[in-house]
Amino acid sequence: MNRGARCVSVGLLVCIILFSFDICDTLQPENEPDVQTKRAIEEVDGSNLGNAITHLQSYGNRSTWEKQWEAAIWLSREFEKTGIEAGIHKYEFNGKIWPNVIAKIEGKERPEEIIMAIAHMDSTSDHPQNTAPGADDNASGAAVILEMARVVRDIPMARTVMFSIFSNEERGRLGSQAFARQAGESGMRIKTVINLDILGYNRPERFFYWAAVDGHAALNNKIKAIIKMARNYFVGVMSGKDIVQVAGRESDRETVSIASRLISRSTGLKVKEIVSDDCG
């Protein structure tokens, strides 16, 4: 697990803790983290992140119904190992029942208000039913959520913090859409959502990797892989390593700005803000 991925988890951890309170009042981003936040940061364990990613990769794919259920059960049990309430939110698609994993830590002051950290458990490729390990899309996001939940489980939160790992993101965000419909119908008061996707991807050390090309069957996808490698390599050379992009819609500009400053201040990473209504 590279430095960037661990630092991202630290920065997002700070965001979760501070967003649980009222960041517009006493906990401004410019303030130093309190003692509990500092302790939480120190508890982030990079080996936990690496182990979770390795486990999720080991399924071979997380595209099929069977593999997504297998991953969902494992993720739910990992939450429960840390003493956090977790369960499976089910929805129907294509004649089958699919799982979302939902875990939460109840807020102490305003439990009806919810801060969400979300990721997706599924993966895709040219042949998603055969080979789609999905290390950084999005085993890394799921791993960071598990680690954040473990670290903050004993910290008193003002608002409820909900950790959600959705299925079928690669099929048009079906899992998150099903959850959002239910949340709207039940009047759930969600104040902030932080979406963790493709974390831990860094500039390639070499210009060309044959395995990245050979993993594609179709010629056009092989060509796309070569173009992406070239682009990622040269962008990395120009921009440097360990860069985090924080993106949100125009209506979320303030949240994007606050999150960017928190991540930059608490990790030292470069942070690029992207504000566009195309985000999300």
ChimeraX attribute file (.defattr): number of C-alpha atoms within 10 A of each C-alpha:
attribute: neighborCount
match mode: 1-to-1
recipient: residues
	/A:1	15
	/A:2	13
	/A:3	14
	/A:4	21
	/A:5	25
	/A:6	20
	/A:7	23
	/A:8	24
	/A:9	28
	/A:10	26
	/A:11	23
	/A:12	23
	/A:13	27
	/A:14	26
	/A:15	23
	/A:16	24
	/A:17	23
	/A:18	22
	/A:19	25
	/A:20	25
	/A:21	19
	/A:22	12
	/A:23	15
	/A:24	10
	/A:25	7
	/A:26	9
	/A:27	15
	/A:28	14
	/A:29	20
	/A:30	10
	/A:31	9
	/A:32	12
	/A:33	18
	/A:34	10
	/A:35	9
	/A:36	14
	/A:37	18
	/A:38	14
	/A:39	14
	/A:40	20
	/A:41	22
	/A:42	11
	/A:43	15
	/A:44	21
	/A:45	15
	/A:46	18
	/A:47	11
	/A:48	15
	/A:49	25
	/A:50	19
	/A:51	13
	/A:52	21
	/A:53	23
	/A:54	16
	/A:55	16
	/A:56	26
	/A:57	21
	/A:58	14
	/A:59	17
	/A:60	17
	/A:61	24
	/A:62	31
	/A:63	28
	/A:64	16
	/A:65	16
	/A:66	12
	/A:67	18
	/A:68	23
	/A:69	22
	/A:70	15
	/A:71	21
	/A:72	25
	/A:73	16
	/A:74	15
	/A:75	26
	/A:76	21
	/A:77	17
	/A:78	18
	/A:79	24
	/A:80	15
	/A:81	12
	/A:82	15
	/A:83	14
	/A:84	19
	/A:85	16
	/A:86	21
	/A:87	20
	/A:88	18
	/A:89	17
	/A:90	16
	/A:91	17
	/A:92	12
	/A:93	12
	/A:94	6
	/A:95	6
	/A:96	9
	/A:97	12
	/A:98	22
	/A:99	24
	/A:100	26
	/A:101	28
	/A:102	21
	/A:103	22
	/A:104	20
	/A:105	23
	/A:106	21
	/A:107	21
	/A:108	12
	/A:109	14
	/A:110	14
	/A:111	17
	/A:112	16
	/A:113	18
	/A:114	24
	/A:115	24
	/A:116	20
	/A:117	25
	/A:118	22
	/A:119	27
	/A:120	26
	/A:121	32
	/A:122	31
	/A:123	28
	/A:124	22
	/A:125	17
	/A:126	13
	/A:127	13
	/A:128	17
	/A:129	16
	/A:130	14
	/A:131	18
	/A:132	22
	/A:133	25
	/A:134	25
	/A:135	24
	/A:136	19
	/A:137	23
	/A:138	27
	/A:139	30
	/A:140	31
	/A:141	27
	/A:142	31
	/A:143	29
	/A:144	31
	/A:145	24
	/A:146	23
	/A:147	23
	/A:148	26
	/A:149	25
	/A:150	20
	/A:151	20
	/A:152	23
	/A:153	18
	/A:154	14
	/A:155	14
	/A:156	16
	/A:157	22
	/A:158	21
	/A:159	24
	/A:160	23
	/A:161	27
	/A:162	23
	/A:163	25
	/A:164	27
	/A:165	30
	/A:166	27
	/A:167	29
	/A:168	25
	/A:169	20
	/A:170	16
	/A:171	12
	/A:172	9
	/A:173	13
	/A:174	18
	/A:175	27
	/A:176	20
	/A:177	15
	/A:178	17
	/A:179	18
	/A:180	13
	/A:181	11
	/A:182	14
	/A:183	13
	/A:184	11
	/A:185	9
	/A:186	9
	/A:187	10
	/A:188	13
	/A:189	13
	/A:190	17
	/A:191	13
	/A:192	17
	/A:193	16
	/A:194	20
	/A:195	18
	/A:196	23
	/A:197	16
	/A:198	17
	/A:199	23
	/A:200	26
	/A:201	18
	/A:202	18
	/A:203	20
	/A:204	16
	/A:205	10
	/A:206	9
	/A:207	13
	/A:208	14
	/A:209	13
	/A:210	10
	/A:211	8
	/A:212	12
	/A:213	18
	/A:214	13
	/A:215	16
	/A:216	17
	/A:217	12
	/A:218	12
	/A:219	11
	/A:220	9
	/A:221	15
	/A:222	17
	/A:223	13
	/A:224	14
	/A:225	20
	/A:226	17
	/A:227	12
	/A:228	12
	/A:229	20
	/A:230	16
	/A:231	14
	/A:232	16
	/A:233	20
	/A:234	15
	/A:235	13
	/A:236	17
	/A:237	13
	/A:238	9
	/A:239	12
	/A:240	13
	/A:241	17
	/A:242	20
	/A:243	21
	/A:244	22
	/A:245	13
	/A:246	19
	/A:247	24
	/A:248	22
	/A:249	16
	/A:250	15
	/A:251	11
	/A:252	14
	/A:253	16
	/A:254	13
	/A:255	21
	/A:256	22
	/A:257	18
	/A:258	17
	/A:259	25
	/A:260	24
	/A:261	18
	/A:262	25
	/A:263	25
	/A:264	19
	/A:265	17
	/A:266	20
	/A:267	20
	/A:268	15
	/A:269	19
	/A:270	17
	/A:271	18
	/A:272	15
	/A:273	16
	/A:274	17
	/A:275	18
	/A:276	14
	/A:277	12
	/A:278	10
	/A:279	10
	/A:280	8
